[in-house]
Amino acid sequence: MPAAPAFPGGAAPPNVASMAPIPTPPAEPQDSPDRYVGLAAEAAERQARDHGWSTVRSLPPGAMITMEYLAGRLNLEVEEGVVTRSWKG
């Protein structure tokens, strides 16, 4: 029977039982993104943080952004200083 491949430095292979648990994402605020549409950008950002959003991102219309979902993040599309669209993630 062939020997198992050696790990660097002669270390033993990792033990699956000792791996870290899968993290639980934080709960999102119980807040509707629609409530920020029509507000001045600065007021919307301040209110969003006060309502528990951990990250508030203001973006110009048509901005290129990554599509990964980040729990607790609120995106605000801002045109001429006013929120025109708002969504989670």
C-alpha positions as CSV (number, residue, x, y, z in Angstrom):
1,M,0.0,0.0,0.0
2,P,1.5,3.4,-1.0
3,A,2.3,5.9,1.8
4,A,0.1,9.1,2.1
5,P,1.8,12.2,0.7
6,A,3.7,14.2,3.3
7,F,2.7,17.7,4.3
8,P,5.3,20.5,4.4
9,G,7.6,20.2,7.4
10,G,6.3,16.7,8.2
11,A,3.1,18.2,9.6
12,A,0.0,16.0,10.0
13,P,-2.9,16.6,7.6
14,P,-5.5,19.0,8.9
15,N,-8.2,17.5,11.2
16,V,-11.7,18.4,9.8
17,A,-13.1,18.4,13.3
18,S,-10.8,21.3,14.3
19,M,-11.8,23.6,11.5
20,A,-13.5,26.9,12.4
21,P,-17.3,27.0,12.3
22,I,-19.0,28.7,9.3
23,P,-19.7,32.3,10.4
24,T,-23.2,33.5,10.8
25,P,-23.9,36.8,9.1
26,P,-25.1,39.6,11.3
27,A,-28.9,40.4,11.2
28,E,-29.9,43.1,8.9
29,P,-31.8,46.2,10.2
30,Q,-35.5,45.9,10.0
31,D,-35.7,48.9,7.8
32,S,-37.0,49.5,4.3
33,P,-34.5,50.9,1.8
34,D,-37.4,52.7,0.1
35,R,-37.6,55.1,3.0
36,Y,-34.4,56.9,1.9
37,V,-35.5,57.7,-1.6
38,G,-36.1,61.5,-1.9
39,L,-34.0,62.4,1.1
40,A,-30.9,64.6,0.9
41,A,-27.8,62.3,0.7
42,E,-26.2,63.4,3.9
43,A,-29.5,63.0,5.9
44,A,-30.1,59.6,4.3
45,E,-26.6,58.4,5.3
46,R,-27.0,59.6,8.9
47,Q,-30.5,58.1,9.3
48,A,-29.3,54.8,7.8
49,R,-26.5,54.5,10.3
50,D,-28.8,55.5,13.1
51,H,-31.2,52.6,12.0
52,G,-28.4,50.0,12.2
53,W,-26.9,49.8,8.7
54,S,-23.2,49.0,9.3
55,T,-22.1,50.2,5.8
56,V,-23.8,53.0,3.8
57,R,-22.5,53.5,0.3
58,S,-23.5,56.6,-1.8
59,L,-23.1,56.1,-5.6
60,P,-23.6,58.2,-8.7
61,P,-26.2,57.0,-11.2
62,G,-24.8,54.1,-13.4
63,A,-21.7,53.6,-11.2
64,M,-19.9,50.3,-11.8
65,I,-20.0,48.2,-8.6
66,T,-19.3,44.7,-7.6
67,M,-22.3,42.5,-7.2
68,E,-21.4,40.6,-4.0
69,Y,-24.0,40.8,-1.3
70,L,-22.8,42.2,2.0
71,A,-25.2,41.9,4.9
72,G,-25.8,45.2,6.6
73,R,-24.8,47.3,3.7
74,L,-27.2,49.9,2.2
75,N,-26.5,51.4,-1.2
76,L,-27.8,54.8,-2.1
77,E,-27.8,56.1,-5.7
78,V,-27.4,59.9,-5.4
79,E,-28.1,62.4,-8.1
80,E,-27.7,66.1,-7.5
81,G,-27.5,65.5,-3.7
82,V,-30.7,63.6,-3.5
83,V,-31.2,59.8,-3.1
84,T,-33.0,58.5,-6.2
85,R,-32.7,54.7,-5.5
86,S,-31.8,52.6,-2.5
87,W,-31.1,48.8,-2.1
88,K,-29.6,46.3,0.3
89,G,-26.3,44.5,-0.1
